[in-house]
Amino acid sequence: MTAPWTVALRDYDHTRPLKDGTVVPEGVDLEFVEVEPIHRTFAPMVREGRYDFCELAIATLFQAIEADVPVVALPVVLHGNFHHRSISVWNGDTKVRPEDLAGRRIGVRAHSQTTGLWVRGMLSDTYGLRSQDVTWVTAEGPHVATAGEPVNVERTEAKLVDLLTAGELSAVVMGSRSADHVPGLEPLLPDWKERQTQYHAEHGWVPINHLIVVRRELVETNPDGVRAVYRALQQSIDAARPEIPGGTTREMVIQYGVTDSLLATLDTAIRYAREQEVIRGDLTAKKIFADFEKYVGES
């Protein structure tokens, strides 16, 4: 057995078999670190390599690769969702249309937050509202310390919902699970359910939010151990699959392996990241998994 490798994963149905010991990676001892919310692990991982394996948002991953942070992405999707419900207005102010938001201020936790990345991409592709047409009011900076922000990003110490209710913001970007717990928030898109169904029909995939990464040193010095963890993650996902598929968003998005669907999803997110100045250099989905395929592979 190796010395215990530290792993920071959120407690999902598809990670629980690994975390509770139902699935055990061969020849590897894992020590799970519990952090909630999981995004609090992202900055320590990309700034100091605090964990051996860590769940990571893809926008942070893109910035980490651009900054040459020594992490390697594994093709394991841990979290994702449609984001047509992830932008809200106050108190049923649905008379505001996406096209009306040009020149206005919208709140988002961080400009590099992946939910915001997908929302801005959707607004641009579907409604012609470019990221640069809006002032983005943020509560946090990027997890990658050296990552820059575009000129149309502002920081605030106030709560974004408070700014929205005071009329200082026209909308806020917030995951649907969080938005549903704030009385008075209403979807910007009243037809968001129909929109996400149409989106899936057009693209064939669900937007990805989080993958898992591993410290590059482990991939280079112990690829067999990393491969064992990768296989265990596959088994954990398979163990959580329902016997009768229900067609849920989770079932559609949680996956493993370097598939055409995964690459297409990430290439779309990379395009959004460049358009929104989350990253500035060249990056492709194939490049993201180059070290994985070199050292670990699917076999």
Buried (B, 14 or more C-beta within 10 A) or exposed (E): EBEEBBBBBBEBBBBBBBBEEEBBBEEBEBEBBEBEEBBEBBBBBBBEBBBBBBBBBBBBBBBBBBBEBBBBBBBBBBBBBBBBBBBBBBEEBEEBEBEBBEEBBBBBBBBBBBBBBBBBBBBBBBBEBEBBBBBBBBBBBBBBEEBBBEEBBEEBEEEBBEBBBEEBBBBBBBBBEBBEEBEEBBBBBEEBEEBBEEBBEEEEBBBBBBBBBBBBEBBBEBBEBBBBBBBBBBBBBEBBEEEEEEEEBBBBBBBBEBEEBBBBBBBBBBBBBBBBBBBEEEBEBEEBBEBBEEBBEEE
